[in-house]
Amino acid sequence: MQSNHEFDLDDVVSRLEGLRTLIVYDSKYVVRTLIFGKIIPQHADKRLFIAVYSDSMMRRLGKTYESIPDERIKRILDDAAIIKVGLNENVPFGKLHAYVNIHSEWWDDLIDELYKLGDSFLLFHGFSLLPIVYGNEAWKYLMDIFDALPDEITFVNKISSSLYDENVKRFMERFHDVILAVKREEDFFPVGRTYWIGVEQSIIFDIKPGYARYKLVGENLQKIE
């Protein structure tokens, strides 16, 4: 993979307002650093909603919250409105905005909540599990859910590259405006593990495809020139 020296992650992140972004990743640590360290703070002027599928995924997100060292980011998450699809109403941070019982026809209730969000920021967590849980039926649920998103919303979704097969790829590319990718570099470097981060697909003219190499410095991503 060839580095594009003009690619600037901060510039791309600043242009995601009003768009639907999918992050395809092979490092949970880096994707969390990207979302919580860069994307959410950049759009902190919007009301933050986090929709979570399942209690297990809510627990994992809570563990991430507990480990965040930056108090400014934790304050942003403390004000987050949580839309939870699960077995109970417990949330480890933020404020419960809506609870949807997972044993009901939950996607209809979730859609009702999504219609109301307007000009806000929405993060999906755990919804990439749906094709595993529901099989082919999941595609209808996901299509209805994506169609319910308000036009003006700033939306971030994510999926592990291990789940991103050709069928998922074809579907997801039709429902997102920008596809960001996080790819671990195979070679070992003395300065620490490095990652390729970039725009894989885009329907937006001023967000061009391209990659650059980044390394983790503490909890921050630093471009390697």
Backbone as CSV, one residue per row, in Angstrom:
resi,resn,N_x,N_y,N_z,CA_x,CA_y,CA_z,C_x,C_y,C_z
1,MET,0.844,-1.191,0.000,0.000,0.000,0.000,0.882,1.244,0.000
2,GLN,0.563,2.193,-0.862,1.378,3.403,-0.990,0.741,4.544,-0.221
3,SER,1.564,5.234,0.565,1.071,6.345,1.366,0.761,7.550,0.480
4,ASN,-0.344,8.216,0.787,-0.700,9.463,0.128,-0.371,10.591,1.096
5,HIS,0.706,11.338,0.808,1.177,12.354,1.746,0.162,13.483,1.925
6,GLU,-0.767,13.627,0.974,-1.785,14.668,1.105,-2.918,14.244,2.033
7,PHE,-3.009,12.939,2.333,-4.091,12.466,3.180,-3.907,12.967,4.598
8,ASP,-4.965,13.552,5.158,-4.907,14.055,6.521,-6.163,13.600,7.252
9,LEU,-5.980,12.763,8.252,-7.104,12.174,8.964,-7.957,13.226,9.657
10,ASP,-7.321,14.220,10.277,-8.088,15.258,10.969,-8.978,16.024,10.004
11,ASP,-8.473,16.276,8.807,-9.268,16.976,7.809,-10.469,16.133,7.385
12,VAL,-10.255,14.844,7.185,-11.362,13.956,6.813,-12.411,13.928,7.920
13,VAL,-11.965,13.769,9.157,-12.887,13.708,10.287,-13.738,14.971,10.371
14,SER,-13.144,16.111,10.073,-13.877,17.376,10.151,-14.947,17.495,9.069
15,ARG,-14.847,16.674,8.018,-15.783,16.748,6.901,-16.914,15.707,6.983
16,LEU,-16.989,14.980,8.077,-17.976,13.903,8.186,-19.352,14.382,8.642
17,GLU,-19.498,15.660,8.929,-20.782,16.172,9.398,-21.874,15.920,8.359
18,GLY,-22.992,15.382,8.810,-24.121,15.125,7.931,-23.964,13.902,7.044
19,LEU,-22.872,13.135,7.250,-22.613,11.962,6.419,-22.785,10.678,7.226
20,ARG,-22.864,9.576,6.489,-22.949,8.248,7.095,-21.623,7.539,6.830
21,THR,-20.914,7.247,7.903,-19.555,6.719,7.800,-19.492,5.315,8.382
22,LEU,-18.844,4.423,7.649,-18.569,3.079,8.136,-17.067,2.932,8.326
23,ILE,-16.651,2.424,9.489,-15.235,2.153,9.746,-15.031,0.644,9.735
24,VAL,-14.165,0.178,8.841,-13.809,-1.236,8.767,-12.435,-1.374,9.417
25,TYR,-12.330,-2.215,10.429,-11.104,-2.201,11.240,-10.612,-3.611,11.544
26,ASP,-9.321,-3.712,11.834,-8.757,-4.973,12.318,-8.057,-4.782,13.662
27,SER,-8.258,-3.637,14.292,-7.713,-3.386,15.627,-8.770,-2.679,16.461
28,LYS,-9.288,-3.359,17.467,-10.301,-2.754,18.338,-9.742,-1.537,19.057
29,TYR,-8.492,-1.613,19.483,-7.893,-0.498,20.213,-7.837,0.749,19.334
30,VAL,-7.380,0.578,18.103,-7.211,1.743,17.223,-8.562,2.328,16.815
31,VAL,-9.552,1.482,16.545,-10.849,2.027,16.141,-11.481,2.795,17.301
32,ARG,-11.274,2.339,18.526,-11.783,3.092,19.673,-11.019,4.402,19.847
33,THR,-9.718,4.381,19.608,-8.935,5.609,19.660,-9.422,6.602,18.609
34,LEU,-9.711,6.099,17.427,-10.190,6.952,16.339,-11.559,7.553,16.671
35,ILE,-12.478,6.730,17.144,-13.839,7.203,17.409,-13.885,8.138,18.617
36,PHE,-13.310,7.681,19.736,-13.433,8.450,20.970,-12.381,9.547,21.094
37,GLY,-11.239,9.374,20.427,-10.188,10.377,20.521,-10.253,11.452,19.456
38,LYS,-10.850,11.136,18.298,-10.869,12.094,17.187,-12.281,12.449,16.717
39,ILE,-13.084,11.438,16.367,-14.348,11.723,15.694,-15.365,12.358,16.632
40,ILE,-15.606,11.749,17.781,-16.607,12.306,18.699,-16.201,13.693,19.202
41,PRO,-14.952,13.931,19.641,-14.593,15.298,20.059,-14.739,16.333,18.946
42,GLN,-14.454,15.953,17.708,-14.569,16.886,16.588,-16.018,17.355,16.411
43,HIS,-16.970,16.500,16.755,-18.385,16.820,16.541,-19.118,16.982,17.876
44,ALA,-18.387,17.453,18.884,-18.939,17.567,20.233,-20.010,18.644,20.357
45,ASP,-20.159,19.504,19.339,-21.206,20.522,19.389,-22.587,19.927,19.118
46,LYS,-22.629,18.692,18.626,-23.909,18.027,18.364,-24.303,17.164,19.559
47,ARG,-25.589,16.942,19.721,-26.026,16.021,20.761,-25.611,14.607,20.364
48,LEU,-24.986,13.907,21.308,-24.442,12.584,21.042,-25.422,11.500,21.461
49,PHE,-25.779,10.649,20.494,-26.570,9.452,20.753,-25.691,8.234,20.469
50,ILE,-25.796,7.226,21.324,-25.109,5.960,21.092,-26.153,4.852,21.151
51,ALA,-26.344,4.159,20.039,-27.284,3.036,19.981,-26.480,1.747,20.135
52,VAL,-26.896,0.913,21.084,-26.131,-0.283,21.426,-27.025,-1.502,21.317
53,TYR,-26.532,-2.514,20.613,-27.261,-3.774,20.489,-26.669,-4.792,21.450
54,SER,-27.432,-5.190,22.444,-27.171,-6.266,23.402,-26.474,-5.765,24.664
55,ASP,-26.770,-6.441,25.758,-26.172,-6.110,27.049,-24.670,-6.388,27.056
56,SER,-24.249,-7.432,26.363,-22.816,-7.745,26.328,-22.022,-6.639,25.650
57,MET,-22.551,-6.104,24.548,-21.858,-5.013,23.868,-21.907,-3.725,24.694
58,MET,-22.986,-3.535,25.456,-23.063,-2.384,26.350,-22.008,-2.495,27.443
59,ARG,-21.821,-3.701,27.979,-20.797,-3.908,29.003,-19.412,-3.589,28.459
60,ARG,-19.115,-4.076,27.242,-17.802,-3.827,26.654,-17.564,-2.337,26.449
61,LEU,-18.597,-1.641,26.005,-18.465,-0.202,25.807,-18.234,0.502,27.145
62,GLY,-18.879,-0.008,28.195,-18.663,0.553,29.522,-17.231,0.373,29.993
63,LYS,-16.628,-0.765,29.695,-15.237,-0.997,30.070,-14.310,-0.034,29.320
64,THR,-14.620,0.237,28.059,-13.845,1.234,27.314,-13.968,2.598,27.974
65,TYR,-15.189,2.972,28.335,-15.420,4.266,28.994,-14.592,4.381,30.270
66,GLU,-14.604,3.342,31.092,-13.867,3.368,32.357,-12.369,3.583,32.145
67,SER,-11.855,3.106,31.023,-10.413,3.154,30.789,-9.946,4.429,30.100
68,ILE,-10.859,5.287,29.665,-10.478,6.506,28.945,-9.759,7.464,29.896
69,PRO,-8.515,7.855,29.594,-7.769,8.737,30.504,-8.117,10.214,30.357
70,ASP,-8.701,10.595,29.230,-8.976,12.000,28.941,-10.323,12.386,29.568
71,GLU,-10.284,13.235,30.596,-11.510,13.614,31.296,-12.467,14.406,30.406
72,ARG,-11.933,15.121,29.433,-12.804,15.878,28.515,-13.671,14.924,27.704
73,ILE,-13.073,13.835,27.230,-13.842,12.859,26.462,-14.858,12.165,27.363
74,LYS,-14.470,11.855,28.593,-15.412,11.216,29.512,-16.599,12.132,29.805
75,ARG,-16.365,13.440,29.891,-17.476,14.369,30.124,-18.436,14.381,28.950
76,ILE,-17.891,14.290,27.730,-18.762,14.210,26.549,-19.623,12.959,26.628
77,LEU,-19.012,11.823,26.992,-19.752,10.565,27.074,-20.727,10.558,28.247
78,ASP,-20.420,11.290,29.302,-21.355,11.385,30.430,-22.680,12.002,30.000
79,ASP,-22.635,12.849,28.998,-23.850,13.506,28.507,-24.502,12.747,27.347
80,ALA,-23.932,11.623,26.948,-24.472,10.879,25.809,-25.861,10.323,26.129
81,ALA,-26.704,10.314,25.119,-28.032,9.709,25.227,-27.937,8.292,24.670
82,ILE,-28.228,7.299,25.491,-28.054,5.903,25.112,-29.384,5.304,24.669
83,ILE,-29.380,4.711,23.492,-30.514,3.924,23.002,-30.072,2.472,23.085
84,LYS,-30.680,1.727,23.986,-30.195,0.375,24.265,-31.208,-0.679,23.840
85,VAL,-30.730,-1.624,23.036,-31.502,-2.823,22.701,-30.929,-3.944,23.551
86,GLY,-31.701,-4.434,24.513,-31.151,-5.438,25.411,-32.193,-6.044,26.312
87,LEU,-31.716,-6.640,27.412,-32.588,-7.324,28.368,-32.945,-6.461,29.564
88,ASN,-32.197,-5.382,29.779,-32.485,-4.504,30.911,-32.111,-3.070,30.559
89,GLU,-32.411,-2.147,31.448,-32.223,-0.721,31.193,-30.892,-0.190,31.726
90,ASN,-30.032,-1.044,32.206,-28.782,-0.589,32.808,-27.821,-0.040,31.757
91,VAL,-27.247,1.127,32.038,-26.207,1.701,31.187,-25.059,2.155,32.090
92,PRO,-23.808,1.897,31.729,-22.670,2.205,32.597,-22.210,3.656,32.534
93,PHE,-22.700,4.414,31.589,-22.367,5.841,31.487,-23.465,6.506,30.679
94,GLY,-23.432,7.822,30.637,-24.445,8.539,29.876,-25.810,8.457,30.542
95,LYS,-26.840,8.770,29.758,-28.211,8.764,30.258,-29.065,7.918,29.319
96,LEU,-29.844,7.015,29.885,-30.705,6.167,29.065,-31.757,7.026,28.379
97,HIS,-31.714,7.061,27.053,-32.687,7.829,26.275,-33.878,6.962,25.904
98,ALA,-33.607,5.707,25.535,-34.680,4.786,25.164,-34.207,3.362,25.398
99,TYR,-35.100,2.551,25.942,-34.813,1.130,26.128,-35.735,0.324,25.235
100,VAL,-35.145,-0.620,24.483,-35.904,-1.476,23.569,-35.638,-2.921,23.987
101,ASN,-36.687,-3.628,24.366,-36.546,-5.017,24.803,-36.159,-5.893,23.624
102,ILE,-35.058,-6.606,23.767,-34.524,-7.409,22.661,-35.433,-8.588,22.317
103,HIS,-36.336,-8.963,23.232,-37.248,-10.077,22.969,-38.547,-9.624,22.292
104,SER,-38.666,-8.328,22.033,-39.812,-7.809,21.285,-39.423,-7.684,19.811
105,GLU,-40.319,-7.136,19.011,-39.943,-6.783,17.629,-39.170,-5.468,17.709
106,TRP,-37.954,-5.594,18.208,-37.181,-4.438,18.650,-36.838,-3.477,17.523
107,TRP,-36.690,-3.985,16.299,-36.258,-3.103,15.209,-37.311,-2.047,14.895
108,ASP,-38.595,-2.395,15.057,-39.647,-1.394,14.841,-39.573,-0.304,15.901
109,ASP,-39.351,-0.699,17.168,-39.227,0.295,18.245,-37.977,1.148,18.049
110,LEU,-36.884,0.521,17.615,-35.657,1.274,17.355,-35.867,2.283,16.230
111,ILE,-36.522,1.874,15.171,-36.793,2.768,14.049,-37.591,3.981,14.500
112,ASP,-38.581,3.761,15.374,-39.369,4.882,15.896,-38.475,5.892,16.605
113,GLU,-37.462,5.412,17.333,-36.548,6.315,18.025,-35.623,7.035,17.045
114,LEU,-35.137,6.337,16.031,-34.198,6.933,15.080,-34.835,8.061,14.288
115,TYR,-36.105,7.922,13.940,-36.795,8.963,13.179,-36.729,10.327,13.875
116,LYS,-36.631,10.326,15.197,-36.750,11.561,15.981,-35.422,12.289,16.190
117,LEU,-34.298,11.732,15.766,-32.996,12.238,16.206,-32.580,13.549,15.559
118,GLY,-32.993,13.809,14.333,-32.687,15.084,13.698,-31.199,15.328,13.508
119,ASP,-30.790,16.596,13.670,-29.401,17.015,13.434,-28.573,16.704,14.678
120,SER,-28.130,15.457,14.784,-27.367,15.011,15.946,-26.248,14.091,15.473
121,PHE,-25.489,13.553,16.422,-24.431,12.594,16.116,-24.863,11.244,16.668
122,LEU,-24.803,10.204,15.833,-25.225,8.870,16.244,-24.112,7.869,15.983
123,LEU,-23.746,7.127,17.042,-22.787,6.037,16.933,-23.511,4.719,17.139
124,PHE,-23.307,3.771,16.228,-23.826,2.413,16.373,-22.745,1.531,16.993
125,HIS,-23.165,0.698,17.943,-22.231,-0.239,18.570,-22.920,-1.596,18.705
126,GLY,-22.338,-2.614,18.088,-22.850,-3.965,18.217,-23.762,-4.425,17.096
127,PHE,-24.158,-3.525,16.209,-25.131,-3.892,15.178,-24.524,-4.739,14.057
128,SER,-23.204,-4.795,13.975,-22.580,-5.677,12.983,-22.784,-7.147,13.335
129,LEU,-23.297,-7.431,14.547,-23.602,-8.807,14.942,-24.885,-9.336,14.303
130,LEU,-25.720,-8.445,13.784,-27.042,-8.867,13.316,-26.998,-9.966,12.257
131,PRO,-26.118,-9.881,11.237,-26.085,-10.980,10.258,-25.698,-12.320,10.887
132,ILE,-24.911,-12.278,11.955,-24.540,-13.511,12.635,-25.723,-14.065,13.419
133,VAL,-26.471,-13.173,14.082,-27.579,-13.591,14.936,-28.807,-13.980,14.120
134,TYR,-29.120,-13.207,13.082,-30.378,-13.382,12.358,-30.212,-13.945,10.948
135,GLY,-28.988,-14.143,10.489,-28.789,-14.674,9.152,-29.279,-13.708,8.086
136,ASN,-29.827,-14.236,7.009,-30.263,-13.401,5.884,-31.375,-12.434,6.251
137,GLU,-32.128,-12.769,7.289,-33.207,-11.879,7.726,-32.661,-10.533,8.208
138,ALA,-31.406,-10.531,8.639,-30.798,-9.307,9.172,-30.724,-8.201,8.129
139,TRP,-30.598,-8.538,6.863,-30.436,-7.505,5.837,-31.668,-6.614,5.762
140,LYS,-32.857,-7.209,5.942,-34.073,-6.390,5.934,-34.099,-5.479,7.152
141,TYR,-33.734,-6.021,8.323,-33.703,-5.180,9.517,-32.753,-4.011,9.320
142,LEU,-31.556,-4.300,8.818,-30.553,-3.247,8.649,-30.994,-2.215,7.619
143,MET,-31.582,-2.663,6.518,-32.028,-1.722,5.495,-33.089,-0.778,6.058
144,ASP,-34.049,-1.332,6.809,-35.088,-0.496,7.415,-34.486,0.477,8.431
145,ILE,-33.510,0.005,9.208,-32.872,0.867,10.206,-32.116,2.007,9.534
146,PHE,-31.331,1.709,8.499,-30.594,2.760,7.802,-31.540,3.743,7.120
147,ASP,-32.613,3.241,6.562,-33.573,4.119,5.898,-34.282,5.059,6.880
148,ALA,-34.322,4.668,8.153,-34.981,5.498,9.160,-34.112,6.649,9.646
149,LEU,-32.819,6.636,9.319,-31.939,7.699,9.796,-32.306,9.036,9.150
150,PRO,-32.405,10.106,9.926,-32.672,11.424,9.348,-31.566,11.830,8.375
151,ASP,-31.922,12.558,7.334,-30.952,12.964,6.321,-29.803,13.772,6.909
152,GLU,-30.093,14.587,7.912,-29.088,15.527,8.420,-28.199,14.925,9.507
153,ILE,-28.428,13.706,9.905,-27.687,13.125,11.012,-26.236,12.836,10.619
154,THR,-25.335,12.971,11.590,-23.945,12.544,11.423,-23.843,11.163,12.062
155,PHE,-23.586,10.150,11.236,-23.727,8.761,11.657,-22.407,8.018,11.486
156,VAL,-22.001,7.285,12.526,-20.793,6.472,12.460,-21.144,5.043,12.854
157,ASN,-20.791,4.123,11.994,-20.997,2.695,12.191,-19.627,2.030,12.077
158,LYS,-19.486,0.804,12.559,-18.196,0.131,12.465,-18.400,-1.364,12.346
159,ILE,-17.414,-2.020,11.749,-17.471,-3.465,11.593,-16.047,-4.006,11.519
160,SER,-15.831,-5.143,12.150,-14.527,-5.799,12.077,-14.285,-6.307,10.661
161,SER,-13.058,-6.185,10.194,-12.731,-6.665,8.847,-12.941,-8.171,8.727
162,SER,-12.900,-8.886,9.850,-13.125,-10.337,9.807,-14.568,-10.684,9.457
163,LEU,-15.492,-9.737,9.646,-16.904,-9.942,9.298,-17.257,-9.310,7.953
164,TYR,-16.288,-8.614,7.351,-16.564,-7.796,6.167,-16.312,-8.604,4.900
165,ASP,-17.157,-9.616,4.677,-17.002,-10.414,3.466,-17.661,-9.694,2.293
166,GLU,-17.649,-10.292,1.122,-18.134,-9.606,-0.077,-19.611,-9.260,0.004
167,ASN,-20.420,-10.155,0.591,-21.852,-9.861,0.717,-22.095,-8.666,1.626
168,VAL,-21.412,-8.644,2.765,-21.547,-7.523,3.691,-21.031,-6.244,3.044
169,LYS,-19.911,-6.345,2.351,-19.318,-5.172,1.705,-20.267,-4.541,0.692
170,ARG,-20.861,-5.363,-0.155,-21.780,-4.827,-1.170,-22.965,-4.130,-0.525
171,PHE,-23.476,-4.713,0.556,-24.623,-4.111,1.239,-24.223,-2.806,1.921
172,MET,-23.160,-2.851,2.714,-22.773,-1.696,3.515,-22.382,-0.494,2.658
173,GLU,-21.735,-0.731,1.535,-21.302,0.383,0.689,-22.481,1.152,0.113
174,ARG,-23.629,0.520,0.037,-24.813,1.201,-0.488,-25.536,2.034,0.562
175,PHE,-25.193,1.864,1.821,-25.889,2.579,2.880,-24.976,3.518,3.668
176,HIS,-23.748,3.676,3.217,-22.819,4.612,3.849,-22.197,5.501,2.772
177,ASP,-21.904,6.739,3.153,-21.318,7.694,2.207,-19.801,7.574,2.137
178,VAL,-19.201,7.249,3.268,-17.741,7.175,3.366,-17.365,5.875,4.075
179,ILE,-16.394,5.156,3.514,-15.861,3.958,4.160,-14.433,4.267,4.600
180,LEU,-14.208,4.314,5.923,-12.863,4.453,6.466,-12.330,3.062,6.798
181,ALA,-11.032,2.878,6.656,-10.422,1.580,6.960,-9.241,1.762,7.893
182,VAL,-9.124,0.849,8.823,-7.983,0.767,9.734,-7.344,-0.597,9.517
183,LYS,-6.091,-0.590,9.039,-5.413,-1.847,8.706,-4.065,-1.906,9.406
184,ARG,-3.854,-2.963,10.151,-2.584,-3.142,10.841,-1.480,-3.422,9.833
185,GLU,-0.354,-2.747,9.985,0.787,-3.021,9.120,1.506,-4.267,9.630
186,GLU,1.837,-5.170,8.725,2.377,-6.466,9.131,3.796,-6.378,9.683
187,ASP,4.581,-5.485,9.126,5.983,-5.414,9.534,6.120,-4.828,10.938
188,PHE,7.168,-5.263,11.619,7.448,-4.733,12.947,8.381,-3.532,12.833
189,PHE,8.039,-2.470,13.574,8.887,-1.288,13.594,9.310,-1.014,15.030
190,PRO,10.544,-0.616,15.262,11.007,-0.329,16.617,10.187,0.747,17.314
191,VAL,9.591,1.675,16.539,8.818,2.754,17.158,7.451,2.270,17.607
192,GLY,7.114,1.032,17.360,5.805,0.516,17.751,5.012,0.116,16.529
193,ARG,3.935,-0.590,16.779,3.098,-1.074,15.683,2.494,0.097,14.916
194,THR,2.445,-0.024,13.615,1.896,1.046,12.785,0.659,0.554,12.050
195,TYR,-0.138,1.526,11.606,-1.426,1.221,10.992,-1.625,2.100,9.766
196,TRP,-2.262,1.517,8.768,-2.736,2.288,7.636,-4.164,2.719,7.949
197,ILE,-4.411,4.004,7.878,-5.754,4.538,8.100,-6.096,5.416,6.912
198,GLY,-7.291,5.233,6.381,-7.630,6.043,5.219,-9.049,5.871,4.747
199,VAL,-9.337,6.536,3.653,-10.646,6.484,3.011,-10.594,5.432,1.918
200,GLU,-11.381,4.394,2.066,-11.418,3.317,1.076,-12.418,3.611,-0.030
201,GLN,-13.582,4.143,0.353,-14.617,4.505,-0.608,-15.247,5.819,-0.178
202,SER,-15.692,6.606,-1.140,-16.363,7.864,-0.824,-17.240,8.291,-1.992
203,ILE,-18.437,8.792,-1.675,-19.280,9.385,-2.718,-19.204,10.912,-2.663
204,ILE,-18.320,11.440,-1.792,-18.203,12.878,-1.568,-16.938,13.384,-2.257
205,PHE,-17.058,14.378,-3.119,-15.927,14.832,-3.930,-14.769,15.379,-3.098
206,ASP,-15.062,16.048,-1.963,-13.950,16.617,-1.192,-13.438,15.670,-0.108
207,ILE,-13.887,14.417,-0.142,-13.299,13.372,0.700,-12.768,12.300,-0.241
208,LYS,-11.491,12.419,-0.568,-10.915,11.570,-1.601,-10.329,10.289,-1.002
209,PRO,-10.406,9.178,-1.744,-9.748,7.955,-1.284,-8.248,8.176,-1.115
210,GLY,-7.690,7.553,-0.102,-6.260,7.670,0.166,-5.948,7.166,1.560
211,TYR,-4.691,6.826,1.768,-4.239,6.271,3.049,-2.982,6.986,3.512
212,ALA,-2.745,6.895,4.817,-1.469,7.307,5.391,-1.160,6.377,6.559
213,ARG,0.125,6.328,6.914,0.550,5.482,8.026,0.509,6.271,9.322
214,TYR,0.013,5.613,10.372,-0.086,6.234,11.689,0.491,5.291,12.735
215,LYS,0.971,5.871,13.808,1.405,5.078,14.951,0.708,5.615,16.195
216,LEU,0.613,4.757,17.201,0.037,5.175,18.472,1.121,5.776,19.346
217,VAL,0.869,6.978,19.791,1.749,7.646,20.749,0.897,7.912,21.974
218,GLY,1.082,7.116,23.000,0.174,7.161,24.139,-1.202,6.714,23.692
219,GLU,-2.205,7.560,23.890,-3.560,7.246,23.422,-3.900,8.022,22.142
220,ASN,-2.889,8.559,21.468,-3.141,9.391,20.283,-2.567,8.744,19.023
221,LEU,-3.195,9.050,17.904,-2.717,8.599,16.601,-1.857,9.693,15.983
222,GLN,-0.653,9.349,15.592,0.282,10.323,15.016,0.676,9.863,13.629
223,LYS,0.540,10.757,12.655,0.887,10.428,11.280,2.392,10.253,11.133
224,ILE,2.783,9.246,10.353,4.190,9.025,10.042,4.473,9.634,8.683
225,GLU,5.276,10.643,8.637,5.551,11.350,7.378,6.546,10.564,6.536
